[in-house]
């Protein structure tokens, strides 16, 4: 199995609440939390982009959605 290159989110400041992402050769996006690294969520690029865009529209968020 190929070693995954996990990247920490730049918005994760505390060591115990970090979000990590990795991409597989087939384009699947993997997400995990630092406090539960054995739990991995899988998604595709369009679905992750839609999630981020939706989260950016929630009240109290100051981040802009990524440009397409």
MARVEX-631909 format. One record per residue: x, y, z of N, C-alpha, C in turn; chain. Coordinates in steps of 0.1 Angstrom, whole numbers. Example, Ala and Ser with C-alpha at 12.3 -4.5 7.8 and 13.67 -1.06 7.14 Angstrom:
<n_c1->132&n_c2->-57&n_c3->78&ca_c1->123&ca_c2->-45&ca_c3->78&c_c1->132&c_c2->-33&c_c3->78&badren->A>
<n_c1->128&n_c2->-22&n_c3->71&ca_c1->137&ca_c2->-11&ca_c3->71&c_c1->129&c_c2->0&c_c3->79&badren->A>
This chain:
<n_c1->8&n_c2->-12&n_c3->0&ca_c1->0&ca_c2->0&ca_c3->0&c_c1->9&c_c2->12&c_c3->0&badren->A>
<n_c1->5&n_c2->23&n_c3->-8&ca_c1->12&ca_c2->35&ca_c3->-9&c_c1->11&c_c2->43&c_c3->4&badren->A>
<n_c1->22&n_c2->49&n_c3->9&ca_c1->21&ca_c2->58&ca_c3->20&c_c1->14&c_c2->71&c_c3->17&badren->A>
<n_c1->5&n_c2->75&n_c3->26&ca_c1->-3&ca_c2->87&ca_c3->23&c_c1->5&c_c2->99&c_c3->29&badren->A>
<n_c1->3&n_c2->110&n_c3->22&ca_c1->9&ca_c2->123&ca_c3->26&c_c1->-1&c_c2->131&c_c3->33&badren->A>
<n_c1->-3&n_c2->130&n_c3->46&ca_c1->-13&ca_c2->138&ca_c3->53&c_c1->-9&c_c2->152&c_c3->55&badren->A>
<n_c1->-18&n_c2->161&n_c3->52&ca_c1->-15&ca_c2->176&ca_c3->53&c_c1->-24&c_c2->181&c_c3->64&badren->A>
<n_c1->-18&n_c2->189&n_c3->73&ca_c1->-26&ca_c2->195&ca_c3->84&c_c1->-33&c_c2->208&c_c3->78&badren->A>
<n_c1->-45&n_c2->210&n_c3->82&ca_c1->-52&ca_c2->222&ca_c3->78&c_c1->-45&c_c2->234&c_c3->84&badren->A>
<n_c1->-44&n_c2->245&n_c3->76&ca_c1->-38&ca_c2->257&ca_c3->81&c_c1->-46&c_c2->264&c_c3->92&badren->A>
<n_c1->-59&n_c2->261&n_c3->92&ca_c1->-68&ca_c2->267&ca_c3->102&c_c1->-68&c_c2->259&c_c3->115&badren->A>
<n_c1->-61&n_c2->248&n_c3->116&ca_c1->-60&ca_c2->240&ca_c3->128&c_c1->-49&c_c2->246&c_c3->137&badren->A>
<n_c1->-52&n_c2->252&n_c3->148&ca_c1->-42&ca_c2->258&ca_c3->157&c_c1->-39&c_c2->249&c_c3->168&badren->A>
<n_c1->-48&n_c2->243&n_c3->175&ca_c1->-46&ca_c2->235&ca_c3->187&c_c1->-42&c_c2->221&c_c3->183&badren->A>
<n_c1->-32&n_c2->215&n_c3->189&ca_c1->-27&ca_c2->202&ca_c3->186&c_c1->-37&c_c2->191&c_c3->187&badren->A>
<n_c1->-47&n_c2->193&n_c3->196&ca_c1->-57&ca_c2->182&ca_c3->198&c_c1->-69&c_c2->184&c_c3->190&badren->A>
<n_c1->-70&n_c2->194&n_c3->181&ca_c1->-82&ca_c2->196&ca_c3->173&c_c1->-77&c_c2->199&c_c3->158&badren->A>
<n_c1->-68&n_c2->191&n_c3->153&ca_c1->-63&ca_c2->193&ca_c3->140&c_c1->-71&c_c2->185&c_c3->130&badren->A>
<n_c1->-73&n_c2->190&n_c3->118&ca_c1->-79&ca_c2->182&ca_c3->107&c_c1->-68&c_c2->180&c_c3->97&badren->A>
<n_c1->-67&n_c2->167&n_c3->92&ca_c1->-57&ca_c2->163&ca_c3->82&c_c1->-64&c_c2->158&c_c3->70&badren->A>
<n_c1->-58&n_c2->161&n_c3->58&ca_c1->-63&ca_c2->156&ca_c3->46&c_c1->-52&c_c2->149&c_c3->38&badren->A>
<n_c1->-56&n_c2->139&n_c3->30&ca_c1->-47&ca_c2->132&ca_c3->21&c_c1->-54&c_c2->129&c_c3->9&badren->A>
<n_c1->-47&n_c2->127&n_c3->-2&ca_c1->-53&ca_c2->123&ca_c3->-15&c_c1->-47&c_c2->110&c_c3->-20&badren->A>
<n_c1->-56&n_c2->102&n_c3->-25&ca_c1->-51&ca_c2->89&ca_c3->-30&c_c1->-47&c_c2->91&c_c3->-45&badren->A>
<n_c1->-41&n_c2->81&n_c3->-51&ca_c1->-37&ca_c2->82&ca_c3->-65&c_c1->-50&c_c2->82&c_c3->-74&badren->A>
<n_c1->-61&n_c2->77&n_c3->-69&ca_c1->-73&ca_c2->77&ca_c3->-77&c_c1->-81&c_c2->90&c_c3->-75&badren->A>
<n_c1->-76&n_c2->99&n_c3->-67&ca_c1->-83&ca_c2->112&ca_c3->-65&c_c1->-93&c_c2->113&c_c3->-53&badren->A>
<n_c1->-94&n_c2->102&n_c3->-46&ca_c1->-102&ca_c2->102&ca_c3->-34&c_c1->-96&c_c2->110&c_c3->-23&badren->A>
<n_c1->-104&n_c2->118&n_c3->-16&ca_c1->-99&ca_c2->127&ca_c3->-5&c_c1->-102&c_c2->120&c_c3->8&badren->A>
<n_c1->-92&n_c2->119&n_c3->17&ca_c1->-93&ca_c2->113&ca_c3->30&c_c1->-92&c_c2->124&c_c3->40&badren->A>
<n_c1->-100&n_c2->123&n_c3->51&ca_c1->-100&ca_c2->133&ca_c3->62&c_c1->-99&c_c2->126&c_c3->75&badren->A>
<n_c1->-92&n_c2->131&n_c3->84&ca_c1->-91&ca_c2->125&ca_c3->98&c_c1->-89&c_c2->136&c_c3->108&badren->A>
<n_c1->-92&n_c2->133&n_c3->120&ca_c1->-89&ca_c2->143&ca_c3->131&c_c1->-77&c_c2->138&c_c3->139&badren->A>
<n_c1->-70&n_c2->147&n_c3->145&ca_c1->-58&ca_c2->143&ca_c3->152&c_c1->-61&c_c2->135&c_c3->165&badren->A>
<n_c1->-72&n_c2->137&n_c3->171&ca_c1->-75&ca_c2->129&ca_c3->183&c_c1->-82&c_c2->116&c_c3->180&badren->A>
<n_c1->-85&n_c2->113&n_c3->168&ca_c1->-90&ca_c2->100&ca_c3->163&c_c1->-85&c_c2->96&c_c3->150&badren->A>
<n_c1->-72&n_c2->94&n_c3->148&ca_c1->-66&ca_c2->92&ca_c3->135&c_c1->-70&c_c2->79&c_c3->129&badren->A>
<n_c1->-75&n_c2->70&n_c3->136&ca_c1->-80&ca_c2->57&ca_c3->130&c_c1->-93&c_c2->58&c_c3->123&badren->A>
<n_c1->-100&n_c2->69&n_c3->126&ca_c1->-113&ca_c2->72&ca_c3->119&c_c1->-110&c_c2->81&c_c3->107&badren->A>
<n_c1->-113&n_c2->75&n_c3->95&ca_c1->-110&ca_c2->82&ca_c3->83&c_c1->-123&c_c2->83&c_c3->74&badren->A>
<n_c1->-126&n_c2->96&n_c3->70&ca_c1->-137&ca_c2->98&ca_c3->61&c_c1->-132&c_c2->99&c_c3->47&badren->A>
<n_c1->-140&n_c2->94&n_c3->38&ca_c1->-136&ca_c2->95&ca_c3->24&c_c1->-146&c_c2->103&c_c3->16&badren->A>
<n_c1->-141&n_c2->111&n_c3->6&ca_c1->-150&ca_c2->119&ca_c3->-2&c_c1->-143&c_c2->122&c_c3->-15&badren->A>
<n_c1->-150&n_c2->128&n_c3->-24&ca_c1->-144&ca_c2->133&ca_c3->-37&c_c1->-141&c_c2->148&c_c3->-36&badren->A>
<n_c1->-134&n_c2->153&n_c3->-46&ca_c1->-130&ca_c2->167&ca_c3->-47&c_c1->-143&c_c2->176&c_c3->-48&badren->A>
<n_c1->-152&n_c2->173&n_c3->-57&ca_c1->-164&ca_c2->181&ca_c3->-58&c_c1->-173&c_c2->182&c_c3->-45&badren->A>
<n_c1->-174&n_c2->170&n_c3->-38&ca_c1->-181&ca_c2->170&ca_c3->-26&c_c1->-175&c_c2->178&c_c3->-15&badren->A>
<n_c1->-161&n_c2->177&n_c3->-14&ca_c1->-154&ca_c2->184&ca_c3->-4&c_c1->-155&c_c2->199&c_c3->-7&badren->A>
<n_c1->-154&n_c2->203&n_c3->-19&ca_c1->-156&ca_c2->217&ca_c3->-23&c_c1->-170&c_c2->223&c_c3->-19&badren->A>
<n_c1->-180&n_c2->214&n_c3->-22&ca_c1->-194&ca_c2->218&ca_c3->-18&c_c1->-195&c_c2->220&c_c3->-3&badren->A>
<n_c1->-189&n_c2->211&n_c3->5&ca_c1->-190&ca_c2->211&ca_c3->19&c_c1->-183&c_c2->224&c_c3->24&badren->A>
<n_c1->-171&n_c2->227&n_c3->19&ca_c1->-164&ca_c2->239&ca_c3->24&c_c1->-172&c_c2->251&c_c3->20&badren->A>
<n_c1->-177&n_c2->252&n_c3->8&ca_c1->-185&ca_c2->264&ca_c3->4&c_c1->-197&c_c2->266&c_c3->13&badren->A>
<n_c1->-204&n_c2->255&n_c3->17&ca_c1->-216&ca_c2->255&ca_c3->25&c_c1->-212&c_c2->260&c_c3->39&badren->A>
<n_c1->-201&n_c2->254&n_c3->45&ca_c1->-196&ca_c2->258&ca_c3->58&c_c1->-192&c_c2->273&c_c3->59&badren->A>
<n_c1->-187&n_c2->278&n_c3->48&ca_c1->-183&ca_c2->292&ca_c3->47&c_c1->-195&c_c2->302&c_c3->48&badren->A>
<n_c1->-207&n_c2->297&n_c3->45&ca_c1->-219&ca_c2->305&ca_c3->45&c_c1->-226&c_c2->305&c_c3->58&badren->A>
<n_c1->-222&n_c2->297&n_c3->67&ca_c1->-228&ca_c2->296&ca_c3->80&c_c1->-226&c_c2->309&c_c3->88&badren->A>
<n_c1->-236&n_c2->313&n_c3->96&ca_c1->-234&ca_c2->325&ca_c3->105&c_c1->-222&c_c2->323&c_c3->114&badren->A>
<n_c1->-214&n_c2->334&n_c3->116&ca_c1->-203&ca_c2->333&ca_c3->125&c_c1->-190&c_c2->329&c_c3->118&badren->A>
<n_c1->-190&n_c2->326&n_c3->105&ca_c1->-178&ca_c2->322&ca_c3->98&c_c1->-172&c_c2->335&c_c3->91&badren->A>
<n_c1->-159&n_c2->336&n_c3->91&ca_c1->-153&ca_c2->347&ca_c3->85&c_c1->-145&c_c2->344&c_c3->72&badren->A>
<n_c1->-145&n_c2->331&n_c3->69&ca_c1->-137&ca_c2->327&ca_c3->57&c_c1->-145&c_c2->327&c_c3->45&badren->A>
<n_c1->-139&n_c2->330&n_c3->34&ca_c1->-146&ca_c2->330&ca_c3->21&c_c1->-144&c_c2->316&c_c3->14&badren->A>
<n_c1->-155&n_c2->312&n_c3->7&ca_c1->-154&ca_c2->299&ca_c3->0&c_c1->-142&c_c2->299&c_c3->-10&badren->A>
<n_c1->-136&n_c2->288&n_c3->-13&ca_c1->-126&ca_c2->287&ca_c3->-23&c_c1->-131&c_c2->291&c_c3->-37&badren->A>
<n_c1->-123&n_c2->297&n_c3->-45&ca_c1->-127&ca_c2->300&ca_c3->-59&c_c1->-126&c_c2->288&c_c3->-67&badren->A>
<n_c1->-135&n_c2->287&n_c3->-77&ca_c1->-136&ca_c2->275&ca_c3->-85&c_c1->-125&c_c2->275&c_c3->-96&badren->A>
